[in-house]
Amino acid sequence: MNTDKFIVIAWPESQAFMEVDGFSENSILINDEPLINEYGSSAYLVRISWLDRLHEEKEEDHYPDGNIKPNTEDFGDKADRLYEQKRDNQ
């Protein structure tokens, strides 16, 4: 039995995640009624465990002063704020 949990991330916030490695494997485009009416086009169900891993990796990629370590990719301040907001509202 699959117990993965998902959250809805709607446009324009979903755009911040679309370029991140693993997005397509950890998200499902909402394209059926009634969810498309509620959340609009370009809204996705995104696996929470993947968002958690992204957040952990982001924390590891930063020095204690907040600067990004060399050769790491930040998935964006907007995406990070969205992650925090979604986790707080769970």
Phi, psi and omega in degrees: 000128180275125182245020178300143176249146182232154171236157178271130173236115185264167173293138009268355182299326181300331181299327181296335183263341189300331182269356184279135177305133178095353183301312184295329179281343186239019180216158178226124177292131176277116180221020179237154174288150358271356185295324180294327176291324182283319187251345178086175179287158181066025172261144184231149163271123185240133181296124182296321181298326177292317177299320177299315179297318178301316181295317179297317179296322179297317179298321180289335183276001181243143172287163180305332180279000177096349178290145181283133177292151179300150176063029174237158183244120178276132181274013168104139179298321180298316179296322180294318177296320178296318178303310181300316180297314182294319180294322180293328183273000182287000000 
